[in-house]
Amino acid sequence: MTFGDSWDRYIKERKPYWGERHYSDHERMVHTGGQERKRSTKLTEPGALASMINVRLVDITPEFVSEWAKLEGAKRGGQARLAHRHLKAFLSWCTVDPVLKAIVTSNPAENNRLVKVLASQNLKVMRYNVNNYPAWFTAMRRISNPVISAYLQALLLTGARPGELIDIKWSDVNFQWKKLSIGDKVEGIRTIPLTPYIARLLAALPRRNVFVFSSPSSATGHLEDPHDSYTKACAEAGIEMELYGLRRSFASLSEWIEMPAGIGAQIQGHKPSGVREKHYIRRPLDLLRLWHVKIEIWILEQAGIKLNSIEELRKRCQNEFCVAVTELHPHTNYIWFPPYSESDIERKWQAMSKWGSKRAVDAIGGELIAIYDSHQIIVVADQSANTVNAGSVLDEITLFDSLNTPHHYTAHICCEKDSYLHTPNGRQLSHSGFDNS
């Protein structure tokens, strides 16, 4: 009986008790490699346990496992540690399996010498302190693809695993009751609060299909791999942090506001620890929301971002000069507070130079506040109608629509060939960088 044959039977038997990601991890561990990658010319590498496929179970001894650990640990420490945990669980299963227990009488992977060979994982050094927040958020918000921009910010502010958020559907988002259902590798599905800033991010996204983080060019219909955009944005901000570091950051940042450990763990989808957490404590969503909103506000404050309530925004629009702005690609509505007065806006707009590679909303300066888009609040596929009933959504739409009239300054921005300022007296103004070719 070989390792490969036994492994296949093991994962098939355990599949009903595992999540999809856990099962795919076990398949990947014995993948033979040599296949073409989707985003690279390099071929895939064999899994960390692939070298054992043709080895007889009886030949898997403590000495054999030690040699394997030395080779794999030197090449890819993280994967070797994960593979060792899977291997140890598999061999424990073998010791009680009616067919294999006569072959595997003890667990050769439970070897104390492996502790030194597979040294404990060093925690990532986060070059991301409180002073980095303004730069990080600025870089993420400048990503030209609004779906990727929103996804990355949501990862930090929810502490979710990257794979848990990437394929959420509009039917999982409830703006009315302020809750969000996401995938969970432990429970399958977990419901977390939909906090104000995240709600604003999601509501501004285009409804192109059933997925929140949609991608027309993806075979799945949703965002697949944001790593390139993320790495580039981090490099521009001078920050070094892997994508999974956003989840670690959420856990660390929770300490700043003294969030109870159990609440942070429940939001992030960690298993309950201790008898009290497992069997006695049942936290309602409203209690999670109390702390989740608190940590979101604190993080945004460190980043210099103020999330206005609808009352504050309405009052500000009454007291300050503002312009209703419609961005065509991607379609987003904004209330723009220009860096100059109403008497100067026509002259300043016409004097604008070419935007170059800048996104239009970055080129015009001032402060732009994204507004829920009435044209995007629609029911698509299995999206439930509850996503359109939130009072705050309708209040923001009403406020924007009250400014987006011929009696006010409005702006239509797309690119240098198609961006205009519309004046109350009916004129349409371009700027000096306007390319009329």
C-alpha positions in Angstrom: 0.0 0.0 0.0 1.6 3.3 -1.1 1.3 6.7 0.5 -0.5 8.1 -2.6 -3.2 5.4 -2.6 -3.9 5.8 1.1 -3.8 9.6 0.9 -6.5 9.6 -1.9 -8.8 7.4 0.2 -8.1 9.6 3.3 -9.1 12.9 1.7 -12.2 11.4 0.1 -13.4 10.0 3.4 -12.7 13.2 5.2 -14.1 15.5 2.5 -17.6 15.8 4.0 -16.1 17.2 7.3 -13.8 19.7 5.6 -14.3 23.0 4.0 -13.5 23.5 0.3 -10.3 25.3 0.9 -9.0 22.7 3.4 -9.7 19.9 0.9 -8.0 21.7 -1.9 -5.0 22.3 0.3 -4.7 18.5 0.7 -5.0 18.0 -3.0 -2.3 20.6 -3.7 0.1 18.9 -1.3 0.4 15.9 -3.5 0.1 17.7 -6.9 2.9 16.5 -9.2 3.4 19.9 -10.8 4.7 20.5 -14.3 1.5 22.3 -15.5 1.2 25.7 -17.1 0.3 28.6 -14.8 -2.4 31.1 -15.6 -0.3 34.2 -15.1 3.2 33.1 -15.7 5.3 31.2 -18.2 6.8 29.0 -15.4 5.4 25.6 -14.8 3.8 24.7 -11.5 6.0 23.1 -8.8 5.2 19.7 -7.1 3.4 19.8 -3.8 5.4 19.5 -0.6 4.2 15.8 -0.2 4.4 14.9 -3.8 7.8 13.1 -3.3 6.0 10.5 -1.1 3.3 9.4 -3.6 5.0 6.2 -4.6 6.6 5.4 -1.2 5.2 2.4 0.7 3.5 3.3 4.0 5.6 0.8 5.8 8.7 2.7 4.6 7.6 6.0 6.1 9.6 5.9 9.3 10.7 8.7 11.7 14.0 8.8 9.9 12.3 9.1 6.5 10.1 12.0 7.7 13.2 13.7 9.1 15.0 13.6 5.8 11.9 14.8 4.0 11.6 17.7 6.5 15.2 18.7 5.9 14.8 18.9 2.1 11.4 20.6 2.1 12.1 22.9 5.0 15.1 24.3 3.2 13.2 25.0 0.1 9.9 26.3 1.4 9.6 26.5 5.2 5.9 27.7 5.4 4.6 25.0 3.0 6.7 22.4 4.8 5.2 23.2 8.2 1.7 23.1 6.7 2.5 19.8 5.0 3.9 18.3 8.2 0.7 19.1 10.0 -1.4 17.5 7.3 1.0 14.5 7.2 0.7 14.0 11.0 -3.1 14.1 10.9 -3.1 11.6 8.0 -0.8 9.1 9.8 -2.9 9.4 12.9 -5.9 8.4 10.8 -4.0 5.5 9.4 -3.3 4.1 12.9 -7.1 3.7 13.5 -8.2 2.8 10.0 -9.4 -0.9 9.9 -7.3 -1.6 6.8 -4.1 0.4 7.5 -3.7 0.1 11.3 -1.8 -3.1 10.8 0.8 -1.3 8.6 1.0 2.0 10.5 1.1 1.1 14.2 2.5 4.5 15.4 2.8 8.0 14.0 6.3 8.6 12.6 5.5 12.3 12.0 5.2 12.8 15.8 9.0 13.3 16.0 10.5 15.8 18.4 13.5 16.2 16.2 11.4 17.9 13.6 10.9 20.8 15.9 14.4 22.0 15.0 14.2 21.0 11.4 10.9 22.8 10.9 11.5 25.7 13.2 8.5 27.5 14.4 7.2 30.1 11.9 8.6 33.6 12.4 6.0 36.2 12.6 6.1 38.7 9.7 7.8 41.9 10.6 5.2 44.5 9.9 6.7 47.7 8.6 3.3 49.2 9.0 2.8 51.3 12.0 0.2 53.9 12.8 2.2 56.6 10.9 1.9 54.6 7.7 -1.9 54.7 7.6 -2.3 57.9 5.6 0.1 56.7 3.0 -1.4 53.2 2.8 -5.0 54.4 2.4 -4.0 57.0 -0.1 -2.2 54.4 -2.2 -5.1 52.0 -2.0 -7.7 54.7 -2.9 -5.6 55.7 -5.9 -5.7 52.3 -7.5 -7.5 53.0 -10.8 -9.7 49.8 -10.5 -12.4 50.7 -7.9 -13.2 47.0 -7.3 -9.6 46.2 -6.3 -9.3 49.4 -4.3 -12.5 48.6 -2.3 -11.5 44.9 -1.8 -8.1 45.8 -0.3 -9.5 48.4 2.1 -12.3 45.9 3.1 -9.7 43.3 3.8 -8.0 45.5 6.4 -11.2 46.8 8.0 -12.8 43.3 8.4 -9.7 41.2 9.2 -11.1 38.6 6.8 -9.0 36.0 5.0 -8.4 37.1 1.3 -10.4 34.2 0.0 -13.4 34.8 2.2 -14.2 38.2 0.7 -13.3 37.9 -2.9 -16.4 36.0 -4.1 -19.1 37.5 -1.9 -22.4 38.2 -3.8 -24.8 41.1 -3.6 -27.3 38.8 -1.9 -24.7 38.5 0.9 -24.8 42.2 1.6 -27.7 43.6 3.7 -27.5 47.4 3.7 -30.8 47.7 5.7 -29.8 45.6 8.7 -26.1 46.4 8.2 -24.7 42.9 8.0 -22.4 41.0 5.7 -22.3 37.2 5.2 -18.9 35.9 4.1 -17.3 32.5 3.6 -15.7 30.9 6.6 -13.2 28.0 6.5 -14.4 26.8 9.9 -18.2 27.3 9.9 -18.8 27.6 6.2 -20.6 31.0 6.5 -20.2 33.7 9.1 -22.1 37.0 9.5 -20.2 40.1 10.5 -21.3 43.7 10.8 -21.5 45.9 7.7 -19.7 49.0 9.0 -20.3 52.5 7.6 -17.1 52.9 5.6 -17.3 49.4 4.1 -20.9 50.0 3.3 -19.9 53.2 1.4 -17.2 51.3 -0.5 -19.5 48.5 -1.5 -22.4 50.7 -2.5 -20.2 52.7 -4.9 -19.2 49.6 -6.8 -20.7 48.7 -10.2 -23.4 46.0 -10.3 -22.1 44.1 -13.3 -23.2 40.6 -12.1 -24.0 38.8 -8.9 -20.6 39.4 -7.4 -19.7 42.4 -5.3 -16.0 42.4 -6.4 -16.9 41.7 -10.0 -14.5 41.3 -13.0 -15.9 41.1 -16.6 -12.6 39.6 -17.8 -12.5 36.8 -15.2 -13.9 33.3 -16.0 -15.5 33.2 -12.6 -17.1 36.7 -12.9 -15.3 37.9 -9.8 -11.9 39.4 -8.9 -9.2 36.7 -9.0 -5.8 38.0 -8.1 -5.2 41.5 -6.8 -1.6 40.9 -5.9 0.0 42.8 -8.8 -2.1 46.0 -8.1 -1.5 45.6 -4.3 2.2 45.2 -4.6 2.5 48.1 -6.9 0.4 50.4 -4.6 2.5 49.3 -1.6 5.7 50.1 -3.4 4.5 53.5 -4.3 3.5 54.1 -0.7 6.9 52.8 0.5 5.2 50.1 2.6 6.2 46.4 2.7 3.4 44.1 3.8 1.9 41.0 2.2 -1.8 40.7 1.5 -2.3 38.3 4.4 -0.7 40.9 6.6 -3.9 42.9 6.5 -5.6 40.2 8.5 -2.8 40.2 11.0 -2.9 44.0 11.2 -6.6 43.9 12.1 -5.9 41.6 15.0 -3.0 43.7 16.3 -4.8 47.0 15.9 -7.7 45.7 17.9 -5.4 46.0 21.0 -5.3 49.8 20.6 -9.0 50.1 21.4 -8.9 47.3 24.0 -11.4 45.2 22.0 -12.2 42.0 23.9 -10.2 39.1 22.4 -13.3 37.0 21.9 -15.1 39.6 19.9 -12.1 40.2 17.6 -11.8 36.4 17.1 -15.5 36.1 16.2 -15.3 38.9 13.7 -12.2 37.3 12.1 -13.5 33.8 12.1 -11.1 32.2 14.6 -12.3 29.1 16.5 -13.5 29.8 20.1 -10.7 29.0 22.6 -11.5 27.7 26.1 -14.7 26.2 27.6 -16.3 29.5 28.3 -16.0 30.8 24.7 -17.1 27.5 23.2 -20.1 26.6 25.3 -21.3 29.7 27.2 -20.8 32.9 25.3 -23.2 33.8 22.6 -22.6 37.3 21.2 -25.4 39.0 19.1 -24.4 40.9 15.9 -25.2 44.2 17.6 -22.5 43.6 20.1 -20.0 42.8 17.4 -21.1 45.9 15.6 -20.4 48.1 18.6 -16.7 47.1 18.6 -16.3 46.7 14.8 -17.5 50.3 14.2 -15.2 51.5 16.9 -12.1 49.9 15.4 -13.1 51.1 11.9 -13.4 54.7 13.1 -10.1 54.5 15.0 -8.2 53.1 11.9 -9.7 55.8 9.7 -8.8 58.5 12.2 -5.2 57.4 12.0 -5.4 57.5 8.2 -6.8 61.1 8.4 -10.2 60.0 6.9 -13.3 61.4 8.4 -16.5 59.5 7.7 -19.3 62.1 7.6 -22.8 61.2 8.8 -25.6 62.2 6.4 -26.5 65.0 8.8 -22.9 66.3 8.9 -22.6 66.0 5.1 -25.9 67.8 4.5 -24.8 70.7 6.9 -21.5 70.9 5.2 -23.0 71.2 1.8 -25.2 74.0 3.0 -22.2 75.9 4.5 -19.4 75.2 2.0 -19.1 75.4 -1.8 -19.5 72.0 -3.3 -20.1 70.4 -6.7 -21.9 67.2 -7.8 -19.4 65.1 -9.8 -20.2 62.1 -12.0 -17.2 60.0 -12.9 -18.0 57.8 -16.0 -15.3 55.2 -15.8 -15.7 53.7 -13.3 -19.2 55.0 -12.8 -19.2 56.8 -9.4 -20.9 59.8 -8.0 -19.1 62.2 -5.7 -19.7 65.4 -3.8 -16.7 67.5 -4.5 -15.4 70.2 -2.1 -12.9 72.1 -4.4 -9.7 73.6 -3.1 -10.9 77.0 -4.3 -14.0 79.2 -4.0 -17.1 79.4 -6.2 -15.8 82.7 -7.7 -12.6 81.0 -8.9 -13.9 77.6 -10.0 -14.4 78.5 -13.7 -11.0 80.0 -14.0 -9.2 77.3 -12.1 -11.0 74.5 -14.1 -10.1 76.0 -17.4 -6.5 76.4 -16.3 -6.0 72.8 -15.4 -3.1 71.1 -17.2 -3.1 67.6 -18.7 -3.8 64.9 -16.2 -1.4 62.4 -17.7 -1.6 59.0 -16.0 -3.6 60.4 -13.0 -7.1 59.3 -12.4 -9.4 62.2 -13.0 -10.7 62.4 -9.4 -7.1 62.6 -8.2 -6.2 65.3 -10.8 -8.9 67.8 -9.8 -7.8 68.1 -6.2 -9.8 69.0 -3.2 -11.9 66.5 -1.3 -14.3 64.0 -3.0 -16.9 62.0 -1.0 -18.2 59.0 -2.8 -22.0 58.8 -2.8 -24.3 55.9 -3.3 -25.3 55.7 -6.9 -29.0 55.5 -7.7 -28.3 54.1 -11.1 -26.5 51.2 -9.6 -29.0 50.3 -6.9 -30.8 47.6 -8.8 -31.7 44.0 -8.3 -29.5 41.6 -10.3 -29.8 37.8 -10.5 -30.2 36.5 -6.9 -29.6 39.9 -5.3 -32.3 40.5 -2.7 -34.2 43.8 -2.7 -33.2 44.5 0.9 -30.1 46.1 -0.4 -32.0 49.1 -1.6 -34.1 49.9 1.5 -31.5 51.5 3.7 -32.5 55.0 4.8 -28.9 56.3 4.7 -28.6 55.1 1.1 -31.7 57.0 0.0 -30.7 60.1 2.0 -27.3 60.3 0.2 -28.9 59.8 -3.2 -31.4 62.6 -2.4 -28.6 64.9 -1.3 -26.6 64.2 -4.4 -29.6 64.7 -6.7 -30.4 68.0 -5.0 -26.9 69.3 -6.1 -26.9 67.6 -9.5 -29.2 70.1 -11.2 -28.8 72.8 -13.9 -29.0 75.5 -11.1 -25.7 74.4 -9.6 -22.1 73.8 -10.7 -21.8 70.1 -11.8 -18.9 68.2 -13.3 -18.8 65.3 -15.7 -15.4 63.6 -15.7 -14.1 60.7 -17.7 -10.8 61.4 -19.4 -9.1 64.4 -20.9 -11.2 64.1 -24.0 -14.5 64.0 -22.2 -14.5 66.0 -18.9 -16.5 69.2 -18.4 -17.6 71.6 -15.8 -21.3 72.7 -16.3 -22.1 76.2 -15.0 -25.4 77.5 -13.6 -25.8 79.7 -16.7 -25.7 76.8 -19.0 -22.0 76.9 -20.2 -19.9 73.7 -20.7 -16.2 74.3 -19.8 -13.3 72.1 -20.7 -9.7 72.7 -19.4 -6.4 73.6 -20.9 -5.3 70.0 -20.9 -8.3 69.0 -22.9 -7.4 67.0 -25.9 -9.7 68.0 -28.7 -8.3 65.6 -31.3 
